[in-house]
Amino acid sequence: RPSGETESCIPMPPKKTAAKPTQAAKAASAVKKGEKIHKRQKIRPTSRFHLPKTLRLHRAPKYPRRSAPRENKLDQFRVIKYPLTTESAMKKIEDNNTLVFIVDVRANKRQVAEAVKKMYDIQSSKVNSLIRPDGQKKAYVRLTADYDALDVANKIGII
């Protein structure tokens, strides 16, 4: 001992005993080591994968996307342009009880029949249509036996 030093009582730190590791310590060691997790593989019996069916709700718009409803672009006045007054058309009127019209190219047979019914108050039994080489659509409207094509043509002003 060096001189001048007195003996003093210095408390010694207690000896470490093996304490139980805390939960945080366990987690830290597990992260360092990397736990061996044996996750079981899902068995897929088929080779096709279908997404699960989920809820599909109907649309419920907050406001209409169109301010006003669309107007009918092909009303009866636009469907029928004019009646045809050629010799062959006159022959059809006399022999086959059929009226011949030039109609809108976008109009179908039902629309032509409906337009003739609305404009001239006559029933048609069938409608044949063709597109002419000049690009216009011609419609042959055959009338029912109740109506005479000659009378209707006179009323329209064809003859």
C-alpha positions in Angstrom: 0.0 0.0 0.0 1.1 3.4 -0.8 1.7 5.6 2.2 -0.9 8.2 3.2 -3.7 6.2 2.0 -6.1 5.0 4.5 -8.1 1.9 4.2 -11.6 2.8 3.2 -14.5 0.7 2.5 -15.5 1.0 -1.2 -18.5 -1.0 -1.9 -18.0 -3.5 -4.6 -20.7 -3.8 -7.3 -22.8 -6.9 -6.9 -21.9 -9.8 -9.0 -24.1 -10.4 -12.0 -26.3 -13.3 -11.7 -28.0 -14.9 -14.7 -31.2 -12.9 -14.9 -34.1 -14.0 -17.0 -34.1 -12.2 -20.4 -36.9 -9.7 -20.9 -39.4 -9.9 -23.8 -37.6 -7.1 -25.7 -34.3 -9.0 -25.3 -35.9 -12.1 -26.7 -37.3 -10.2 -29.7 -33.9 -8.6 -30.3 -32.1 -12.0 -30.3 -34.8 -13.5 -32.5 -34.2 -10.7 -35.1 -30.5 -11.2 -35.0 -30.7 -15.0 -35.4 -33.6 -15.0 -37.7 -36.3 -17.3 -36.4 -36.9 -20.5 -38.4 -40.6 -20.3 -39.3 -41.9 -23.2 -41.1 -45.0 -21.8 -42.9 -47.1 -24.4 -44.5 -47.6 -23.9 -48.3 -51.2 -23.6 -49.4 -52.3 -26.5 -51.5 -53.8 -25.5 -54.8 -55.7 -28.4 -56.3 -56.2 -26.6 -59.7 -53.9 -24.8 -62.0 -56.3 -21.9 -62.4 -56.6 -19.0 -60.0 -59.9 -17.2 -59.6 -60.2 -13.9 -57.8 -62.7 -14.0 -54.9 -66.2 -12.6 -55.6 -66.4 -9.2 -54.0 -69.4 -6.8 -53.5 -70.3 -4.9 -56.6 -72.6 -2.0 -55.9 -74.8 -0.4 -58.5 -73.9 3.1 -59.5 -75.7 5.9 -57.6 -74.7 9.1 -59.2 -75.1 12.3 -57.2 -76.2 14.3 -60.3 -77.2 13.5 -63.9 -74.2 13.6 -66.3 -76.4 15.1 -69.0 -78.4 18.2 -68.3 -81.3 17.3 -70.7 -82.3 14.0 -72.2 -81.2 13.4 -75.8 -83.7 14.3 -78.4 -84.6 11.7 -81.0 -82.4 12.4 -84.0 -84.6 10.3 -86.3 -88.2 11.4 -85.9 -90.8 10.6 -88.6 -90.0 13.8 -90.5 -86.3 13.0 -90.7 -86.7 9.4 -91.5 -88.8 9.9 -94.7 -87.2 12.4 -97.0 -89.6 12.3 -99.9 -91.7 9.9 -102.0 -90.2 8.6 -105.3 -92.3 9.4 -108.4 -90.4 7.5 -111.1 -92.1 5.3 -113.6 -91.0 2.1 -111.8 -92.3 3.6 -108.6 -95.7 4.3 -110.2 -95.8 0.7 -111.5 -95.2 -0.6 -107.9 -98.0 1.6 -106.7 -100.5 0.3 -109.2 -99.5 -3.4 -109.3 -98.0 -4.3 -105.9 -99.9 -1.9 -103.5 -96.4 -0.5 -102.6 -95.2 3.0 -101.9 -91.6 4.0 -102.6 -89.8 6.5 -100.5 -86.2 7.9 -100.2 -85.4 7.6 -96.5 -82.5 8.6 -94.2 -79.5 6.2 -94.6 -79.4 5.6 -90.8 -83.1 4.6 -90.5 -83.9 0.9 -90.3 -87.0 -0.9 -91.5 -88.9 -0.6 -88.3 -88.3 3.1 -88.1 -89.5 3.5 -91.7 -92.7 1.6 -91.0 -93.3 3.6 -87.9 -92.8 6.9 -89.7 -95.2 6.0 -92.5 -97.8 5.0 -89.9 -97.4 8.3 -88.1 -97.3 10.5 -91.1 -100.0 9.0 -93.4 -102.1 6.9 -90.9 -101.6 3.7 -92.9 -100.5 0.2 -91.9 -97.6 -1.4 -93.8 -97.3 -5.2 -94.1 -93.6 -5.2 -94.9 -90.7 -2.9 -95.7 -87.9 -3.7 -98.1 -84.9 -1.3 -98.3 -81.8 -0.9 -100.4 -79.0 1.6 -100.7 -78.7 3.1 -104.2 -75.4 3.7 -105.9 -75.7 7.4 -105.3 -75.6 6.6 -101.5 -79.3 7.3 -100.7 -81.6 4.7 -99.1 -84.7 3.6 -100.9 -87.6 1.9 -99.1 -90.4 -0.1 -100.6 -93.4 0.1 -98.2 -96.0 -2.6 -98.9 -99.4 -1.7 -97.6 -101.9 -4.1 -96.0 -105.0 -5.2 -98.0 -107.1 -2.6 -96.0 -105.4 0.3 -97.8 -105.0 1.1 -101.5 -101.7 2.5 -102.5 -103.3 4.6 -105.3 -105.6 6.4 -102.9 -102.8 7.0 -100.4 -100.6 8.3 -103.3 -103.4 10.7 -104.3 -103.7 11.9 -100.7 -100.0 12.5 -100.4 -99.8 14.3 -103.8 -97.6 11.9 -105.7 -100.0 11.4 -108.6 
